[in-house]
Structure formats: structure tokens, C-alpha cells
Amino acid sequence: MGGGDAGTAEQDAGPSGDRDAGGPGDADAGQADAGPVDAGAADAGRADAGAPDAGSSGGTDAGTSDGGPTLPSNGGTQVTGTMPVRLTLAGSPYRVVGNAQYVVTIPKGQTTTVEPGVVIDFQGNPDVTQADVRDGAQDVMNHQDGRVELRVYGRILVQGTAQAPVTLTSTNPYGWWGMNFFGDASKGTGHPSFVHMVFEKVRKNEYNGDRDRTRGALWAYYPGPVTIQHSLFRDNESSGKCGALDLMFTDGSVVTDTVFENNRTLDVDRFASGNGATSGGGAMCVTHGRNSTVRGNTFRNNTLSAFRGSHSNALVSRTYEVWPNGSNHYDLGGGGALHYFQPDNDLIEDNRFENNTAVGGPGAALYLEDVPNAGVTLKGNQFIGNRAGAGGVIVCNRGSGTGVELVLGAGNTFSGNTTNGAVAPQVTGDCAR
């Protein structure tokens, strides 16, 4: 398997320069191997993860996406340039406007603690209108200067409870730019932790922009462990990768008992020049990470709508193409729910993947790409009713790596998954398992 990224790390200095997915030498992962097809009709499966339902103070089933908490029209606390050290229920809701550039920060050396029941409304400019929205490429939600971004250079501890989750939301009609970490620049005095949190309404839709504006509603570019437990990511959008969450360069991260629902990656993470594209992860990515655990979560109704190609700054609609081809297009990436780039000793266990879609691309639920060492182990997962335009439910593209990409352990079940309307193979690509 020639070409590709060859295991080279991304730029660590900041949000620009991300070009994950290799080049024309990478094999297309849509080619079927020995993986069997689905077992048949969908079963009832395991119950949802116990993430909080944002619509009430005490619910624990995140399966119903209501509108979230109702915010009062007055009161609360306004936040401009810097987040407070402690966000309390008494000061809630926190209405985050940001500075003159609509940015709010947790500075180096500061730990921000968010208490149970707090609502953070990333309001930005509440008076923004359609006139403030730039025209852009077709089918890409356009940039909007009134949205606010949270940049973390210190530490954040979100400490909700089952009865009183913490909610990060936005009453801005165009959403917010999400929570973003910046590599070594974000190395605080302790690691970030998010417990019983609702994270919603991020719109990272700047076409061909920097990573903090194009991928992962929570872009955790962080050189250490990130902990996410008992939470809910819903109704978030990205234009590049990882609709809800990107664990980038993290080591030992844990995501457990969390629901990812109705998140979307709408377009492709484009190379700066040339005629190729890569995208992935309708809900979540692990990018250059290692030793991560994704356990006991539910991935439901997430969508990757990409693989339309690119040339310069113009979108040109076309179908996903296998390399090599006469047009010299190379399209990589995939995964209606999850995308792993250069995984290293990662575990996916006891999760439920249901009704996720990779539109026009490979990997109805999961795509693994460019494995340098030991890859991913899957155990006890349920794959139900997922859909793809190419490949199988799980797709491997080893790229230039030489490691064992996928270990398919015991207890994984497949039912009702399709590729282009036909029964989907369980696993395709060049997995060594």
C-alpha cells in the first residue's frame, strides 16, 4: 500500500495545515474482502447509553431529542473575553458574547469549573441577520462573523450530574463555533473532563478553513487524556471532519456512556491544492490518537455527506471514485459514525451503532485509515441499520502503515446494514485480522 500520509504527524502549532488522509497511492477501501454480510433484520439491541436528556432535570434516556432547556429572556451572567473560574447555578444562564472577534478564552494557568445544572448560551452577536452571512460554495452553510468560539488554553472541568446536567448550547440562529483546544498550547495544569454534559448546536461551516472552524464541535487537539462520560452530543455540524468530537493527538482518552445523535459532517476536508478530498466521521474521530477507549456509547442518526470532490475553492458534485481513475481524483476517508486516522492500540467496545449514514462514501459506521502500529480492537458492538455508498459497515484502508489494522473480537453483531440498498458486508478493505 504505497503513498499516503506515511504516519507523518499533523502540524502541532495551531489550527491550520491539517491534511490527514494521504494521496493517490492509498488503496481504495471499498473493495470487499472475506468479511461476511449481515445476519438479517435489525434486532431490538441494548438500551441507550445513560446520557442526560437536556429537556428535563432528571431524565437519563437521551434517545429523544427535544429542544433543550428554555432560557429566560433576562438575568444570568454575560461573558465577554474570558470565561469565569467557576460557573455556578446561581449565575446561570451564562450568555457568552465573546470579545470584539467573538472569541472567549480559558487562559493558560486557569481551571474553569462548571457546576451541575449550569446552562452556557454561546450567544455571540444576538442581532445577527442574514445580511451578516457571507455567500459561499453551494451546499455549505456559510461563514457568519457573529458566532462565538471558546478557545481553551488552560483546563476545563464540566461537572454535571444525572439530575442536573451541564448544557452548552446557543440561541444564536446560526449556532456557535464550538470548543477548541490547540495542542501543546492548551496543555493546562490538569486534563479536561466532561461529565453529564449536553453539547449542541455547533455550526463549524467555514469552507476550506482552519481546523477550529471546520472539524469537531469539540475539537480536542490535546496531548493527553480527555475524559467524556454520561453525556450527549446532538445537532452539531462540521464542514471538514468529525461532526461532534475530534480527539486529536490525545493519549488515553475515554468516552463512555454517551449518546451521539443527529450530528453531521456536511462536506470534505480539502487539500489546499490538487484534485483530491478526504472526510470522515459523521459523529466522531480519533485522529493521530492512541490508547483511547470508546465504550458503552450510542451512535444514532449521524450522517457523513461528502465525497463530492474539490478543485481549488470550488465544489464540484461528483461520485466517490476508486483510485486509480482516469480523472486523477483521489477520495479517502469515510465512516457514518466514526473515523480513525492512524489509530494506535484503541478499543471500541459495547457500543450501539444505529441508522448512521455515509452518503456516497465508504464505511456505514466505521472507517479505519493508515495504521502505523497496532490498530483498533472491536468487541461486543451492535451495528444496526447503517447505510453507505461504498464498502461495508466497517472499512479499512491501511495506507502506508504496516500494523494490524483491525482485531474483530467476540460479540459484534450486524443486522439490517446496507450499501447502495443491498446487504452490506460486515468488513471490507485491506484489514489484517
C-alpha positions in Angstrom: 0.0 0.0 0.0 2.0 2.9 -1.2 1.7 6.7 -0.8 -0.4 8.4 1.8 0.5 10.2 5.0 3.1 7.6 5.9 2.5 8.2 9.5 3.6 11.8 9.5 2.1 13.8 12.3 0.0 16.9 11.6 1.1 20.4 12.3 1.1 20.9 16.0 1.4 24.7 16.1 -2.2 25.6 15.6 -5.4 25.2 13.7 -4.2 25.2 10.1 -2.4 22.8 7.9 -4.5 19.6 8.6 -4.2 17.3 5.6 -4.8 13.8 7.1 -5.6 11.4 4.5 -2.7 10.7 2.2 -2.7 10.8 -1.6 -3.1 8.9 -4.7 -1.0 5.9 -3.6 -3.5 4.9 -0.9 -5.7 2.0 -2.0 -9.5 2.4 -2.1 -11.0 0.8 0.9 -14.3 0.0 -0.7 -13.1 -3.3 -2.1 -14.6 -6.3 -0.3 -12.6 -8.9 1.5 -13.7 -12.0 3.3 -16.0 -10.3 5.7 -19.5 -11.9 5.9 -22.6 -10.0 5.2 -25.3 -9.0 7.7 -27.1 -11.6 9.7 -30.5 -10.2 8.7 -33.2 -7.9 10.2 -32.4 -5.5 12.9 -32.9 -6.6 16.5 -34.0 -4.7 19.5 -30.5 -4.4 20.8 -29.2 -2.9 24.0 -30.8 0.1 25.6 -29.5 3.6 25.1 -26.5 4.8 26.9 -27.4 6.6 30.1 -26.7 10.1 28.9 -28.7 13.1 30.1 -31.8 14.3 28.3 -31.4 18.0 28.1 -35.1 18.6 28.1 -35.6 17.9 31.8 -33.7 18.0 35.0 -33.8 14.3 35.8 -34.1 12.2 32.6 -31.4 9.7 31.7 -32.5 8.5 28.3 -31.0 10.6 25.5 -33.0 8.9 22.8 -35.4 11.7 22.4 -34.0 15.0 21.1 -36.2 17.7 22.4 -35.4 21.4 22.2 -33.3 21.6 25.4 -33.8 23.9 28.3 -35.9 27.1 28.0 -33.7 30.1 28.6 -35.1 33.1 30.4 -35.2 36.3 28.4 -33.3 38.2 31.1 -31.0 37.7 34.0 -28.0 35.4 34.1 -24.3 36.4 33.6 -22.7 37.9 30.5 -19.3 36.7 29.5 -17.0 38.6 27.1 -13.3 37.9 26.7 -12.5 35.4 29.4 -14.6 32.5 30.9 -15.0 32.7 34.7 -13.0 30.5 37.0 -16.3 28.9 38.3 -19.7 28.8 36.7 -22.4 28.4 39.3 -26.1 27.6 39.1 -26.8 31.0 40.7 -25.1 32.8 37.9 -26.8 30.7 35.2 -27.5 31.0 32.3 -24.2 32.3 31.2 -24.6 34.3 28.0 -21.3 34.2 26.1 -20.8 37.1 23.8 -17.0 37.0 23.4 -14.6 39.8 22.6 -14.6 42.0 19.5 -13.6 39.0 17.4 -16.3 36.8 19.1 -13.8 34.7 20.9 -13.8 33.8 24.6 -10.9 32.0 26.2 -9.9 29.9 29.2 -6.3 31.3 29.6 -3.2 29.4 30.3 -3.0 28.5 34.0 -6.7 28.9 34.7 -9.1 26.0 35.6 -12.7 26.7 34.8 -15.1 24.5 36.7 -18.8 24.3 35.6 -21.2 23.2 38.3 -24.3 21.0 37.9 -27.3 22.5 36.2 -25.4 25.4 34.5 -26.6 26.5 31.1 -24.0 28.2 28.9 -25.6 30.0 25.9 -22.9 30.7 23.3 -24.9 33.7 22.1 -22.3 35.7 20.2 -24.0 38.6 18.4 -27.7 38.0 19.1 -28.7 40.6 16.5 -27.1 38.8 13.6 -29.2 38.7 10.4 -28.9 37.1 7.0 -27.1 40.2 5.9 -24.2 39.2 8.1 -23.8 35.8 6.4 -21.3 35.6 3.6 -22.1 33.9 0.3 -20.1 30.7 -0.2 -19.9 27.5 -2.1 -23.1 25.6 -2.8 -24.5 23.4 -0.1 -22.0 24.6 2.6 -23.5 26.6 5.4 -21.8 29.9 5.2 -19.4 31.7 7.5 -21.0 34.1 9.9 -19.0 36.6 11.9 -21.5 36.8 14.8 -20.8 33.3 16.1 -18.7 32.9 19.2 -15.8 30.4 19.7 -14.5 29.0 23.0 -10.7 28.6 23.0 -9.2 26.5 25.8 -5.6 27.1 26.8 -6.0 26.1 30.4 -8.2 23.5 31.9 -12.0 22.9 31.9 -13.9 20.6 34.3 -17.6 20.1 33.4 -19.2 18.6 36.5 -22.9 17.9 35.8 -24.9 15.2 37.4 -27.6 12.8 36.1 -30.3 15.0 37.7 -28.6 18.3 36.7 -26.5 18.1 33.5 -24.5 21.0 32.2 -25.8 22.3 28.9 -23.6 24.0 26.2 -25.9 25.4 23.6 -26.7 28.5 21.5 -29.7 30.8 21.0 -27.9 32.4 18.0 -29.8 31.3 14.9 -26.5 30.4 13.3 -25.1 28.4 16.2 -21.6 28.7 17.6 -18.0 27.8 16.7 -17.6 25.1 19.4 -14.9 24.4 22.0 -11.4 24.2 20.7 -8.0 23.1 22.1 -4.7 24.0 20.4 -2.2 21.2 21.0 0.7 21.9 23.4 -0.6 25.5 23.7 -3.6 24.0 25.5 -1.7 21.9 28.0 -3.1 23.1 31.3 -2.3 22.1 34.9 -4.6 19.2 34.6 -6.5 17.2 32.0 -10.0 18.2 30.7 -13.0 16.3 31.9 -16.7 16.4 30.8 -19.3 14.6 32.9 -23.1 14.7 32.4 -22.9 17.3 29.7 -25.2 18.2 26.7 -23.2 19.7 23.8 -25.3 21.0 20.9 -25.9 23.5 18.0 -22.3 24.0 16.9 -22.0 25.1 13.2 -18.4 24.7 12.0 -19.1 25.5 8.4 -16.3 27.7 7.1 -15.4 26.4 3.7 -11.8 25.2 3.4 -10.9 27.0 6.7 -8.7 26.3 9.7 -9.4 23.3 11.9 -11.1 25.2 14.7 -13.7 26.3 12.1 -14.1 23.1 10.2 -13.9 20.0 12.4 -15.3 18.6 15.6 -17.8 20.6 17.6 -15.5 19.8 20.4 -12.0 19.8 18.8 -9.8 18.3 21.5 -6.4 18.8 19.9 -4.7 17.9 23.2 -1.5 16.0 24.1 -3.0 13.9 26.9 -6.2 12.2 28.0 -9.6 13.7 27.6 -12.5 12.1 29.6 -16.1 12.3 28.5 -18.8 10.4 30.4 -22.6 10.2 30.6 -23.0 12.9 28.0 -25.0 13.9 24.9 -23.7 15.4 21.6 -26.6 16.3 19.3 -27.3 18.6 16.4 -23.8 19.6 15.6 -22.3 20.2 12.1 -18.9 20.2 10.7 -17.7 21.0 7.2 -14.5 19.0 7.3 -14.5 16.1 9.7 -15.9 14.7 12.9 -19.3 16.3 13.3 -19.4 16.3 17.1 -16.0 15.3 18.5 -12.4 15.0 17.4 -9.8 13.5 19.7 -6.6 14.7 18.0 -3.2 13.5 19.3 -4.8 12.5 22.6 -3.3 9.7 24.6 -5.5 7.5 26.9 -8.8 9.3 26.2 -12.0 7.7 27.5 -15.5 8.2 26.0 -18.2 6.2 27.9 -22.0 6.0 28.3 -22.5 8.9 25.8 -25.0 9.4 23.0 -24.1 10.9 19.7 -27.3 11.8 17.8 -28.1 13.7 14.7 -24.6 15.1 14.2 -23.4 15.8 10.6 -20.3 16.3 8.6 -21.6 18.1 5.5 -18.6 18.4 3.3 -15.0 17.4 2.7 -11.7 18.4 4.3 -10.0 19.6 1.2 -6.3 19.6 0.3 -5.0 23.1 -0.2 -4.5 22.4 -3.9 -4.9 19.5 -6.2 -7.9 17.4 -7.1 -8.5 15.2 -4.0 -10.5 15.2 -0.9 -10.8 13.5 2.4 -13.6 13.4 5.0 -14.8 11.2 7.8 -16.8 10.7 11.0 -20.4 11.8 10.9 -20.2 11.9 14.7 -16.6 11.4 16.0 -13.0 11.0 15.1 -9.8 9.8 16.8 -7.1 11.5 14.8 -3.4 10.5 15.5 -4.6 9.4 18.9 -3.6 6.3 20.9 -4.8 4.1 23.8 -8.3 5.5 23.6 -11.4 3.7 24.9 -14.8 4.2 23.3 -17.2 2.1 25.4 -20.9 1.8 26.1 -22.0 4.6 23.8 -24.8 5.0 21.3 -24.2 6.5 17.8 -27.6 7.1 16.2 -28.7 9.0 13.1 -25.4 10.6 12.3 -24.5 11.5 8.7 -21.4 11.9 6.6 -22.4 13.7 3.4 -19.2 14.1 1.5 -17.2 12.7 -1.4 -18.1 15.3 -3.9 -14.6 16.3 -4.8 -12.7 19.5 -4.9 -10.6 21.6 -7.2 -9.2 24.9 -5.8 -12.0 26.6 -3.9 -15.0 25.3 -5.9 -17.3 22.4 -5.0 -17.9 20.2 -8.0 -20.5 17.5 -7.4 -19.4 14.0 -8.4 -19.4 10.5 -7.2 -16.9 8.8 -5.0 -14.1 7.4 -7.2 -11.8 4.5 -6.7 -8.1 5.1 -7.1 -6.6 4.9 -9.8 -9.0 6.5 -12.2 -8.8 8.4 -15.5 -9.9 11.7 -13.9 -6.9 11.6 -11.4 -9.3 12.1 -8.4 -8.4 10.6 -5.1 -11.0 10.4 -2.4 -10.3 9.0 1.0 -11.9 8.7 4.4 -15.4 7.7 5.4 -17.4 6.5 8.4 -21.0 7.4 9.0 -20.4 7.5 12.8 -16.7 7.0 13.5 -13.4 7.7 11.7 -9.9 6.7 13.0 -6.8 8.1 11.3 -3.5 6.5 12.4 -5.1 4.6 15.3 -2.7 3.0 17.8 -3.9 0.5 20.4 -7.5 1.8 20.5 -10.6 -0.1 21.8 -14.2 0.2 20.6 -16.4 -1.9 22.9 -20.1 -2.5 23.7 -21.4 0.4 21.6 -24.6 0.6 19.6 -24.3 2.0 16.0 -27.8 2.6 14.6 -29.0 4.3 11.4 -25.8 6.1 10.7 -25.1 7.0 7.0 -22.1 7.6 4.8 -23.6 9.3 1.8 -21.7 8.3 -1.4 -18.7 7.1 0.6 -17.4 4.0 2.4 -18.0 2.8 5.9 -21.6 2.8 7.0 -20.5 3.0 10.7 -16.7 3.0 10.9 -13.7 3.8 8.8 -10.1 3.0 9.8 -7.2 4.7 7.9 -3.4 4.5 7.8 -2.4 2.3 10.8 1.3 2.6 11.7 1.4 0.2 14.6 -1.3 -1.8 16.5 -4.8 -0.6 15.3 -8.3 -1.0 16.7 -10.0 -3.8 18.6 -13.8 -4.1 18.4 -15.7 -6.2 20.9 -19.4 -6.5 21.8 -20.7 -3.8 19.4 -24.1 -3.7 17.7 -24.3 -2.5 14.1 -28.0 -2.0 13.1 -29.5 -0.3 10.0 -26.4 1.7 9.0 -26.0 2.8 5.3 -23.1 3.5 3.0 -22.5 4.4 -0.6 -19.4 2.1 -0.8 -17.6 -0.7 1.1 -19.1 -2.3 4.1 -20.2 -1.5 7.6 -16.6 -1.3 8.7 -13.9 -0.3 6.2 -10.1 -0.4 6.4 -7.6 1.5 4.4 -4.2 0.6 5.8 -2.4 3.2 3.6 1.3 3.2 4.2 1.1 1.6 7.6 2.2 -1.9 8.3 0.3 -2.7 11.5 -2.6 -5.0 12.2 -5.5 -2.6 11.5 -8.5 -4.4 12.9 -9.0 -7.1 15.5 -12.6 -8.2 15.3 -13.2 -9.6 18.8 -16.1 -11.5 20.2 -19.7 -10.4 20.4 -20.0 -8.0 17.5 -23.4 -8.3 15.8 -24.6 -6.9 12.4 -28.2 -6.6 11.2 -30.0 -4.5 8.6 -27.0 -2.7 7.2 -26.9 -1.7 3.5 -24.5 -0.5 0.8 -26.3 1.2 -2.1 -29.5 -0.5 -1.0 -28.0 -4.0 -0.9 -27.0 -6.0 2.1 -23.7 -4.6 3.3 -20.6 -6.8 4.0 -19.5 -6.6 7.6 -15.9 -5.6 6.9 -14.2 -4.5 3.6 -10.9 -3.1 2.6 -7.4 -4.4 3.5 -7.9 -5.3 7.1 -5.4 -7.7 8.6 -7.3 -9.6 11.2 
